Amino acid sequence: MRRAVQTALIIAIVLDVVYWAIWFTRRDWIASLDSEGYYMFENAFPAADLWLGLTCVFSLWAMAKRRPIAMFWLICAGSSGVYLFSMDTLFDLENGVFSTGAGGYFELFIVVMTAIFSVLVLTYAWGHRGKLLAGDSALVLHRA
């Protein structure tokens, strides 16, 4: 499960960087709507996605170093994902984004992946809180 969480964190970072690189260079590839309101909404997300990316990086670092702070960063990453999922999904439902064809399917993919990521990270963090807070010393001693 640890490896799955680490992989999910890496994928989240990569997708975050790729999405915003495309948004700011070739927005027509991924835009679900073509309206000023939609562009304003999407342009409000980079700071929040940067925070999510940073929490993923810090989670990976803390997990690799087996630091107790990993618990904190995993909860930050998972809860940031829940917040972004909620904001994105509500906007998409209120504005019919999911029914816009390919762009809507892409948006649906994003929100579903965000939900899966968030549940995975939060479930792992809570389920392994004892080991995480002990700096994974229980795992290290078990292997010895």
Order of alpha helices (4+ residues) and beta strands (2+ residues): alpha-alpha-alpha-alpha-alpha-alpha-alpha
